[in-house]
Amino acid sequence: MLYESFEVAIYALLFWWGILLAFKRFPSNYTHNNTWKKDISVTFIQSVVLLATFQIIVYFQ
C-alpha cells in the first residue's frame, strides 16, 4: 500500500487537489468562465482518480 494511514492519504488528496486547482484556476491565459464550484469539483475528482492510479501502479510494480 502506498499510504501508511488514512491521515496520510487525506494529506496526499489535499495536496494534489490544491496543485490541480491552482493549475486549473490560475493560468496566465485563463479564458473560460468556469465557476469556483465547477473547478473545485472537477479537480477533486481528478485528484481522487490520480491517487487511485498511483495505487494501481504500486500494486503492479
mmCIF file of the N, C-alpha and C atoms, coordinates in Angstrom:
data_MODEL
# 
_entry.id   MODEL 
# 
loop_
_atom_site.group_PDB 
_atom_site.id 
_atom_site.type_symbol 
_atom_site.label_atom_id 
_atom_site.label_alt_id 
_atom_site.label_comp_id 
_atom_site.label_asym_id 
_atom_site.label_entity_id 
_atom_site.label_seq_id 
_atom_site.pdbx_PDB_ins_code 
_atom_site.Cartn_x 
_atom_site.Cartn_y 
_atom_site.Cartn_z 
_atom_site.occupancy 
_atom_site.B_iso_or_equiv 
_atom_site.pdbx_formal_charge 
_atom_site.auth_seq_id 
_atom_site.auth_comp_id 
_atom_site.auth_asym_id 
_atom_site.auth_atom_id 
_atom_site.pdbx_PDB_model_num 
ATOM 1   N N  . MET A 1 1  ? 0.844   -1.183 0.000   1.00 0.00 ? 1  MET A N  1 
ATOM 2   C CA . MET A 1 1  ? 0.000   0.000  0.000   1.00 0.00 ? 1  MET A CA 1 
ATOM 3   C C  . MET A 1 1  ? 0.886   1.241  0.000   1.00 0.00 ? 1  MET A C  1 
ATOM 4   N N  . LEU A 1 2  ? 0.498   2.213  -0.750  1.00 0.00 ? 2  LEU A N  1 
ATOM 5   C CA . LEU A 1 2  ? 1.290   3.424  -0.900  1.00 0.00 ? 2  LEU A CA 1 
ATOM 6   C C  . LEU A 1 2  ? 1.208   4.321  0.335   1.00 0.00 ? 2  LEU A C  1 
ATOM 7   N N  . TYR A 1 3  ? 0.075   4.354  0.990   1.00 0.00 ? 3  TYR A N  1 
ATOM 8   C CA . TYR A 1 3  ? -0.127  5.244  2.130   1.00 0.00 ? 3  TYR A CA 1 
ATOM 9   C C  . TYR A 1 3  ? -0.168  4.437  3.421   1.00 0.00 ? 3  TYR A C  1 
ATOM 10  N N  . GLU A 1 4  ? 0.554   4.907  4.447   1.00 0.00 ? 4  GLU A N  1 
ATOM 11  C CA . GLU A 1 4  ? 0.645   4.182  5.705   1.00 0.00 ? 4  GLU A CA 1 
ATOM 12  C C  . GLU A 1 4  ? -0.641  4.253  6.511   1.00 0.00 ? 4  GLU A C  1 
ATOM 13  N N  . SER A 1 5  ? -1.337  5.377  6.418   1.00 0.00 ? 5  SER A N  1 
ATOM 14  C CA . SER A 1 5  ? -2.558  5.543  7.203   1.00 0.00 ? 5  SER A CA 1 
ATOM 15  C C  . SER A 1 5  ? -3.556  6.392  6.420   1.00 0.00 ? 5  SER A C  1 
ATOM 16  N N  . PHE A 1 6  ? -4.748  6.454  6.975   1.00 0.00 ? 6  PHE A N  1 
ATOM 17  C CA . PHE A 1 6  ? -5.802  7.252  6.352   1.00 0.00 ? 6  PHE A CA 1 
ATOM 18  C C  . PHE A 1 6  ? -5.442  8.732  6.373   1.00 0.00 ? 6  PHE A C  1 
ATOM 19  N N  . GLU A 1 7  ? -4.777  9.169  7.427   1.00 0.00 ? 7  GLU A N  1 
ATOM 20  C CA . GLU A 1 7  ? -4.381  10.572 7.550   1.00 0.00 ? 7  GLU A CA 1 
ATOM 21  C C  . GLU A 1 7  ? -3.405  10.972 6.446   1.00 0.00 ? 7  GLU A C  1 
ATOM 22  N N  . VAL A 1 8  ? -2.475  10.111 6.138   1.00 0.00 ? 8  VAL A N  1 
ATOM 23  C CA . VAL A 1 8  ? -1.509  10.381 5.067   1.00 0.00 ? 8  VAL A CA 1 
ATOM 24  C C  . VAL A 1 8  ? -2.221  10.437 3.719   1.00 0.00 ? 8  VAL A C  1 
ATOM 25  N N  . ALA A 1 9  ? -3.198  9.575  3.520   1.00 0.00 ? 9  ALA A N  1 
ATOM 26  C CA . ALA A 1 9  ? -3.965  9.588  2.269   1.00 0.00 ? 9  ALA A CA 1 
ATOM 27  C C  . ALA A 1 9  ? -4.757  10.888 2.128   1.00 0.00 ? 9  ALA A C  1 
ATOM 28  N N  . ILE A 1 10 ? -5.322  11.369 3.232   1.00 0.00 ? 10 ILE A N  1 
ATOM 29  C CA . ILE A 1 10 ? -6.067  12.639 3.191   1.00 0.00 ? 10 ILE A CA 1 
ATOM 30  C C  . ILE A 1 10 ? -5.127  13.796 2.867   1.00 0.00 ? 10 ILE A C  1 
ATOM 31  N N  . TYR A 1 11 ? -3.941  13.811 3.489   1.00 0.00 ? 11 TYR A N  1 
ATOM 32  C CA . TYR A 1 11 ? -2.969  14.863 3.184   1.00 0.00 ? 11 TYR A CA 1 
ATOM 33  C C  . TYR A 1 11 ? -2.540  14.812 1.720   1.00 0.00 ? 11 TYR A C  1 
ATOM 34  N N  . ALA A 1 12 ? -2.348  13.618 1.184   1.00 0.00 ? 12 ALA A N  1 
ATOM 35  C CA . ALA A 1 12 ? -1.983  13.479 -0.225  1.00 0.00 ? 12 ALA A CA 1 
ATOM 36  C C  . ALA A 1 12 ? -3.112  13.972 -1.127  1.00 0.00 ? 12 ALA A C  1 
ATOM 37  N N  . LEU A 1 13 ? -4.348  13.636 -0.762  1.00 0.00 ? 13 LEU A N  1 
ATOM 38  C CA . LEU A 1 13 ? -5.502  14.096 -1.537  1.00 0.00 ? 13 LEU A CA 1 
ATOM 39  C C  . LEU A 1 13 ? -5.587  15.620 -1.529  1.00 0.00 ? 13 LEU A C  1 
ATOM 40  N N  . LEU A 1 14 ? -5.424  16.226 -0.365  1.00 0.00 ? 14 LEU A N  1 
ATOM 41  C CA . LEU A 1 14 ? -5.484  17.686 -0.274  1.00 0.00 ? 14 LEU A CA 1 
ATOM 42  C C  . LEU A 1 14 ? -4.332  18.345 -1.028  1.00 0.00 ? 14 LEU A C  1 
ATOM 43  N N  . PHE A 1 15 ? -3.157  17.739 -0.976  1.00 0.00 ? 15 PHE A N  1 
ATOM 44  C CA . PHE A 1 15 ? -2.011  18.276 -1.703  1.00 0.00 ? 15 PHE A CA 1 
ATOM 45  C C  . PHE A 1 15 ? -2.274  18.283 -3.206  1.00 0.00 ? 15 PHE A C  1 
ATOM 46  N N  . TRP A 1 16 ? -2.670  17.120 -3.750  1.00 0.00 ? 16 TRP A N  1 
ATOM 47  C CA . TRP A 1 16 ? -2.917  17.046 -5.193  1.00 0.00 ? 16 TRP A CA 1 
ATOM 48  C C  . TRP A 1 16 ? -4.110  17.890 -5.605  1.00 0.00 ? 16 TRP A C  1 
ATOM 49  N N  . TRP A 1 17 ? -5.120  17.962 -4.749  1.00 0.00 ? 17 TRP A N  1 
ATOM 50  C CA . TRP A 1 17 ? -6.286  18.789 -5.042  1.00 0.00 ? 17 TRP A CA 1 
ATOM 51  C C  . TRP A 1 17 ? -5.871  20.252 -5.154  1.00 0.00 ? 17 TRP A C  1 
ATOM 52  N N  . GLY A 1 18 ? -5.030  20.710 -4.240  1.00 0.00 ? 18 GLY A N  1 
ATOM 53  C CA . GLY A 1 18 ? -4.554  22.090 -4.287  1.00 0.00 ? 18 GLY A CA 1 
ATOM 54  C C  . GLY A 1 18 ? -3.713  22.374 -5.517  1.00 0.00 ? 18 GLY A C  1 
ATOM 55  N N  . ILE A 1 19 ? -2.829  21.449 -5.852  1.00 0.00 ? 19 ILE A N  1 
ATOM 56  C CA . ILE A 1 19 ? -1.979  21.630 -7.041  1.00 0.00 ? 19 ILE A CA 1 
ATOM 57  C C  . ILE A 1 19 ? -2.825  21.673 -8.309  1.00 0.00 ? 19 ILE A C  1 
ATOM 58  N N  . LEU A 1 20 ? -3.738  20.713 -8.446  1.00 0.00 ? 20 LEU A N  1 
ATOM 59  C CA . LEU A 1 20 ? -4.578  20.672 -9.647  1.00 0.00 ? 20 LEU A CA 1 
ATOM 60  C C  . LEU A 1 20 ? -5.497  21.883 -9.734  1.00 0.00 ? 20 LEU A C  1 
ATOM 61  N N  . LEU A 1 21 ? -6.018  22.338 -8.590  1.00 0.00 ? 21 LEU A N  1 
ATOM 62  C CA . LEU A 1 21 ? -6.879  23.522 -8.590  1.00 0.00 ? 21 LEU A CA 1 
ATOM 63  C C  . LEU A 1 21 ? -6.094  24.759 -8.997  1.00 0.00 ? 21 LEU A C  1 
ATOM 64  N N  . ALA A 1 22 ? -4.872  24.878 -8.524  1.00 0.00 ? 22 ALA A N  1 
ATOM 65  C CA . ALA A 1 22 ? -4.047  26.025 -8.897  1.00 0.00 ? 22 ALA A CA 1 
ATOM 66  C C  . ALA A 1 22 ? -3.769  26.033 -10.396 1.00 0.00 ? 22 ALA A C  1 
ATOM 67  N N  . PHE A 1 23 ? -3.435  24.865 -10.950 1.00 0.00 ? 23 PHE A N  1 
ATOM 68  C CA . PHE A 1 23 ? -3.181  24.808 -12.391 1.00 0.00 ? 23 PHE A CA 1 
ATOM 69  C C  . PHE A 1 23 ? -4.456  24.991 -13.207 1.00 0.00 ? 23 PHE A C  1 
ATOM 70  N N  . LYS A 1 24 ? -5.593  24.631 -12.662 1.00 0.00 ? 24 LYS A N  1 
ATOM 71  C CA . LYS A 1 24 ? -6.864  24.793 -13.376 1.00 0.00 ? 24 LYS A CA 1 
ATOM 72  C C  . LYS A 1 24 ? -7.358  26.235 -13.297 1.00 0.00 ? 24 LYS A C  1 
ATOM 73  N N  . ARG A 1 25 ? -7.180  26.860 -12.147 1.00 0.00 ? 25 ARG A N  1 
ATOM 74  C CA . ARG A 1 25 ? -7.838  28.139 -11.901 1.00 0.00 ? 25 ARG A CA 1 
ATOM 75  C C  . ARG A 1 25 ? -6.979  29.354 -12.230 1.00 0.00 ? 25 ARG A C  1 
ATOM 76  N N  . PHE A 1 26 ? -5.665  29.248 -12.070 1.00 0.00 ? 26 PHE A N  1 
ATOM 77  C CA . PHE A 1 26 ? -4.830  30.442 -12.149 1.00 0.00 ? 26 PHE A CA 1 
ATOM 78  C C  . PHE A 1 26 ? -3.827  30.473 -13.296 1.00 0.00 ? 26 PHE A C  1 
ATOM 79  N N  . PRO A 1 27 ? -4.134  29.926 -14.459 1.00 0.00 ? 27 PRO A N  1 
ATOM 80  C CA . PRO A 1 27 ? -3.158  30.064 -15.552 1.00 0.00 ? 27 PRO A CA 1 
ATOM 81  C C  . PRO A 1 27 ? -3.167  31.490 -16.107 1.00 0.00 ? 27 PRO A C  1 
ATOM 82  N N  . SER A 1 28 ? -2.118  31.828 -16.815 1.00 0.00 ? 28 SER A N  1 
ATOM 83  C CA . SER A 1 28 ? -1.994  33.196 -17.318 1.00 0.00 ? 28 SER A CA 1 
ATOM 84  C C  . SER A 1 28 ? -2.987  33.491 -18.437 1.00 0.00 ? 28 SER A C  1 
ATOM 85  N N  . ASN A 1 29 ? -3.410  32.477 -19.176 1.00 0.00 ? 29 ASN A N  1 
ATOM 86  C CA . ASN A 1 29 ? -4.339  32.712 -20.288 1.00 0.00 ? 29 ASN A CA 1 
ATOM 87  C C  . ASN A 1 29 ? -5.683  32.048 -20.011 1.00 0.00 ? 29 ASN A C  1 
ATOM 88  N N  . TYR A 1 30 ? -6.229  32.270 -18.855 1.00 0.00 ? 30 TYR A N  1 
ATOM 89  C CA . TYR A 1 30 ? -7.496  31.659 -18.450 1.00 0.00 ? 30 TYR A CA 1 
ATOM 90  C C  . TYR A 1 30 ? -8.638  32.371 -19.166 1.00 0.00 ? 30 TYR A C  1 
ATOM 91  N N  . THR A 1 31 ? -9.193  31.727 -20.182 1.00 0.00 ? 31 THR A N  1 
ATOM 92  C CA . THR A 1 31 ? -10.237 32.375 -20.977 1.00 0.00 ? 31 THR A CA 1 
ATOM 93  C C  . THR A 1 31 ? -11.621 31.828 -20.684 1.00 0.00 ? 31 THR A C  1 
ATOM 94  N N  . HIS A 1 32 ? -11.703 30.664 -20.049 1.00 0.00 ? 32 HIS A N  1 
ATOM 95  C CA . HIS A 1 32 ? -13.007 30.079 -19.746 1.00 0.00 ? 32 HIS A CA 1 
ATOM 96  C C  . HIS A 1 32 ? -13.586 30.736 -18.507 1.00 0.00 ? 32 HIS A C  1 
ATOM 97  N N  . ASN A 1 33 ? -14.890 30.852 -18.481 1.00 0.00 ? 33 ASN A N  1 
ATOM 98  C CA . ASN A 1 33 ? -15.557 31.480 -17.349 1.00 0.00 ? 33 ASN A CA 1 
ATOM 99  C C  . ASN A 1 33 ? -16.210 30.403 -16.488 1.00 0.00 ? 33 ASN A C  1 
ATOM 100 N N  . ASN A 1 34 ? -15.417 29.486 -15.944 1.00 0.00 ? 34 ASN A N  1 
ATOM 101 C CA . ASN A 1 34 ? -15.936 28.442 -15.072 1.00 0.00 ? 34 ASN A CA 1 
ATOM 102 C C  . ASN A 1 34 ? -16.144 28.991 -13.670 1.00 0.00 ? 34 ASN A C  1 
ATOM 103 N N  . THR A 1 35 ? -17.080 28.400 -12.981 1.00 0.00 ? 35 THR A N  1 
ATOM 104 C CA . THR A 1 35 ? -17.322 28.803 -11.607 1.00 0.00 ? 35 THR A CA 1 
ATOM 105 C C  . THR A 1 35 ? -16.336 28.101 -10.685 1.00 0.00 ? 35 THR A C  1 
ATOM 106 N N  . TRP A 1 36 ? -16.180 28.654 -9.493  1.00 0.00 ? 36 TRP A N  1 
ATOM 107 C CA . TRP A 1 36 ? -15.318 28.021 -8.496  1.00 0.00 ? 36 TRP A CA 1 
ATOM 108 C C  . TRP A 1 36 ? -15.854 26.646 -8.138  1.00 0.00 ? 36 TRP A C  1 
ATOM 109 N N  . LYS A 1 37 ? -17.183 26.529 -8.051  1.00 0.00 ? 37 LYS A N  1 
ATOM 110 C CA . LYS A 1 37 ? -17.789 25.246 -7.675  1.00 0.00 ? 37 LYS A CA 1 
ATOM 111 C C  . LYS A 1 37 ? -17.439 24.165 -8.694  1.00 0.00 ? 37 LYS A C  1 
ATOM 112 N N  . LYS A 1 38 ? -17.516 24.493 -9.968  1.00 0.00 ? 38 LYS A N  1 
ATOM 113 C CA . LYS A 1 38 ? -17.190 23.522 -11.018 1.00 0.00 ? 38 LYS A CA 1 
ATOM 114 C C  . LYS A 1 38 ? -15.711 23.162 -10.974 1.00 0.00 ? 38 LYS A C  1 
ATOM 115 N N  . ASP A 1 39 ? -14.844 24.159 -10.837 1.00 0.00 ? 39 ASP A N  1 
ATOM 116 C CA . ASP A 1 39 ? -13.407 23.892 -10.798 1.00 0.00 ? 39 ASP A CA 1 
ATOM 117 C C  . ASP A 1 39 ? -13.023 23.056 -9.582  1.00 0.00 ? 39 ASP A C  1 
ATOM 118 N N  . ILE A 1 40 ? -13.629 23.338 -8.439  1.00 0.00 ? 40 ILE A N  1 
ATOM 119 C CA . ILE A 1 40 ? -13.327 22.574 -7.227  1.00 0.00 ? 40 ILE A CA 1 
ATOM 120 C C  . ILE A 1 40 ? -13.785 21.132 -7.377  1.00 0.00 ? 40 ILE A C  1 
ATOM 121 N N  . SER A 1 41 ? -14.981 20.926 -7.911  1.00 0.00 ? 41 SER A N  1 
ATOM 122 C CA . SER A 1 41 ? -15.480 19.554 -8.041  1.00 0.00 ? 41 SER A CA 1 
ATOM 123 C C  . SER A 1 41 ? -14.693 18.769 -9.091  1.00 0.00 ? 41 SER A C  1 
ATOM 124 N N  . VAL A 1 42 ? -14.346 19.392 -10.202 1.00 0.00 ? 42 VAL A N  1 
ATOM 125 C CA . VAL A 1 42 ? -13.588 18.701 -11.256 1.00 0.00 ? 42 VAL A CA 1 
ATOM 126 C C  . VAL A 1 42 ? -12.195 18.334 -10.755 1.00 0.00 ? 42 VAL A C  1 
ATOM 127 N N  . THR A 1 43 ? -11.523 19.254 -10.081 1.00 0.00 ? 43 THR A N  1 
ATOM 128 C CA . THR A 1 43 ? -10.178 18.949 -9.596  1.00 0.00 ? 43 THR A CA 1 
ATOM 129 C C  . THR A 1 43 ? -10.209 17.937 -8.452  1.00 0.00 ? 43 THR A C  1 
ATOM 130 N N  . PHE A 1 44 ? -11.289 17.898 -7.669  1.00 0.00 ? 44 PHE A N  1 
ATOM 131 C CA . PHE A 1 44 ? -11.407 16.873 -6.629  1.00 0.00 ? 44 PHE A CA 1 
ATOM 132 C C  . PHE A 1 44 ? -11.505 15.486 -7.259  1.00 0.00 ? 44 PHE A C  1 
ATOM 133 N N  . ILE A 1 45 ? -12.329 15.373 -8.287  1.00 0.00 ? 45 ILE A N  1 
ATOM 134 C CA . ILE A 1 45 ? -12.456 14.087 -8.987  1.00 0.00 ? 45 ILE A CA 1 
ATOM 135 C C  . ILE A 1 45 ? -11.123 13.702 -9.628  1.00 0.00 ? 45 ILE A C  1 
ATOM 136 N N  . GLN A 1 46 ? -10.427 14.664 -10.213 1.00 0.00 ? 46 GLN A N  1 
ATOM 137 C CA . GLN A 1 46 ? -9.126  14.381 -10.811 1.00 0.00 ? 46 GLN A CA 1 
ATOM 138 C C  . GLN A 1 46 ? -8.125  13.898 -9.768  1.00 0.00 ? 46 GLN A C  1 
ATOM 139 N N  . SER A 1 47 ? -8.130  14.498 -8.593  1.00 0.00 ? 47 SER A N  1 
ATOM 140 C CA . SER A 1 47 ? -7.176  14.085 -7.564  1.00 0.00 ? 47 SER A CA 1 
ATOM 141 C C  . SER A 1 47 ? -7.506  12.701 -7.017  1.00 0.00 ? 47 SER A C  1 
ATOM 142 N N  . VAL A 1 48 ? -8.783  12.357 -6.897  1.00 0.00 ? 48 VAL A N  1 
ATOM 143 C CA . VAL A 1 48 ? -9.164  11.009 -6.460  1.00 0.00 ? 48 VAL A CA 1 
ATOM 144 C C  . VAL A 1 48 ? -8.721  9.977  -7.493  1.00 0.00 ? 48 VAL A C  1 
ATOM 145 N N  . VAL A 1 49 ? -8.937  10.270 -8.768  1.00 0.00 ? 49 VAL A N  1 
ATOM 146 C CA . VAL A 1 49 ? -8.509  9.356  -9.836  1.00 0.00 ? 49 VAL A CA 1 
ATOM 147 C C  . VAL A 1 49 ? -6.985  9.237  -9.848  1.00 0.00 ? 49 VAL A C  1 
ATOM 148 N N  . LEU A 1 50 ? -6.292  10.333 -9.628  1.00 0.00 ? 50 LEU A N  1 
ATOM 149 C CA . LEU A 1 50 ? -4.833  10.313 -9.590  1.00 0.00 ? 50 LEU A CA 1 
ATOM 150 C C  . LEU A 1 50 ? -4.319  9.426  -8.459  1.00 0.00 ? 50 LEU A C  1 
ATOM 151 N N  . LEU A 1 51 ? -4.896  9.550  -7.268  1.00 0.00 ? 51 LEU A N  1 
ATOM 152 C CA . LEU A 1 51 ? -4.471  8.715  -6.144  1.00 0.00 ? 51 LEU A CA 1 
ATOM 153 C C  . LEU A 1 51 ? -4.810  7.247  -6.382  1.00 0.00 ? 51 LEU A C  1 
ATOM 154 N N  . ALA A 1 52 ? -5.943  6.969  -7.000  1.00 0.00 ? 52 ALA A N  1 
ATOM 155 C CA . ALA A 1 52 ? -6.293  5.583  -7.327  1.00 0.00 ? 52 ALA A CA 1 
ATOM 156 C C  . ALA A 1 52 ? -5.321  5.014  -8.359  1.00 0.00 ? 52 ALA A C  1 
ATOM 157 N N  . THR A 1 53 ? -4.928  5.825  -9.321  1.00 0.00 ? 53 THR A N  1 
ATOM 158 C CA . THR A 1 53 ? -3.962  5.392  -10.326 1.00 0.00 ? 53 THR A CA 1 
ATOM 159 C C  . THR A 1 53 ? -2.610  5.088  -9.689  1.00 0.00 ? 53 THR A C  1 
ATOM 160 N N  . PHE A 1 54 ? -2.201  5.918  -8.729  1.00 0.00 ? 54 PHE A N  1 
ATOM 161 C CA . PHE A 1 54 ? -0.957  5.637  -8.008  1.00 0.00 ? 54 PHE A CA 1 
ATOM 162 C C  . PHE A 1 54 ? -1.027  4.292  -7.300  1.00 0.00 ? 54 PHE A C  1 
ATOM 163 N N  . GLN A 1 55 ? -2.159  3.980  -6.696  1.00 0.00 ? 55 GLN A N  1 
ATOM 164 C CA . GLN A 1 55 ? -2.319  2.703  -6.003  1.00 0.00 ? 55 GLN A CA 1 
ATOM 165 C C  . GLN A 1 55 ? -2.204  1.529  -6.980  1.00 0.00 ? 55 GLN A C  1 
ATOM 166 N N  . ILE A 1 56 ? -2.804  1.668  -8.150  1.00 0.00 ? 56 ILE A N  1 
ATOM 167 C CA . ILE A 1 56 ? -2.747  0.603  -9.162  1.00 0.00 ? 56 ILE A CA 1 
ATOM 168 C C  . ILE A 1 56 ? -1.320  0.412  -9.660  1.00 0.00 ? 56 ILE A C  1 
ATOM 169 N N  . ILE A 1 57 ? -0.612  1.505  -9.889  1.00 0.00 ? 57 ILE A N  1 
ATOM 170 C CA . ILE A 1 57 ? 0.773   1.411  -10.356 1.00 0.00 ? 57 ILE A CA 1 
ATOM 171 C C  . ILE A 1 57 ? 1.648   0.731  -9.312  1.00 0.00 ? 57 ILE A C  1 
ATOM 172 N N  . VAL A 1 58 ? 1.479   1.094  -8.052  1.00 0.00 ? 58 VAL A N  1 
ATOM 173 C CA . VAL A 1 58 ? 2.273   0.481  -6.986  1.00 0.00 ? 58 VAL A CA 1 
ATOM 174 C C  . VAL A 1 58 ? 1.933   -0.996 -6.854  1.00 0.00 ? 58 VAL A C  1 
ATOM 175 N N  . TYR A 1 59 ? 0.683   -1.355 -7.016  1.00 0.00 ? 59 TYR A N  1 
ATOM 176 C CA . TYR A 1 59 ? 0.270   -2.750 -6.894  1.00 0.00 ? 59 TYR A CA 1 
ATOM 177 C C  . TYR A 1 59 ? 0.910   -3.624 -7.970  1.00 0.00 ? 59 TYR A C  1 
ATOM 178 N N  . PHE A 1 60 ? 0.989   -3.135 -9.197  1.00 0.00 ? 60 PHE A N  1 
ATOM 179 C CA . PHE A 1 60 ? 1.517   -3.926 -10.304 1.00 0.00 ? 60 PHE A CA 1 
ATOM 180 C C  . PHE A 1 60 ? 3.019   -3.759 -10.514 1.00 0.00 ? 60 PHE A C  1 
ATOM 181 N N  . GLN A 1 61 ? 3.684   -3.051 -9.657  1.00 0.00 ? 61 GLN A N  1 
ATOM 182 C CA . GLN A 1 61 ? 5.120   -2.850 -9.804  1.00 0.00 ? 61 GLN A CA 1 
ATOM 183 C C  . GLN A 1 61 ? 5.898   -4.065 -9.456  1.00 0.00 ? 61 GLN A C  1 
# 
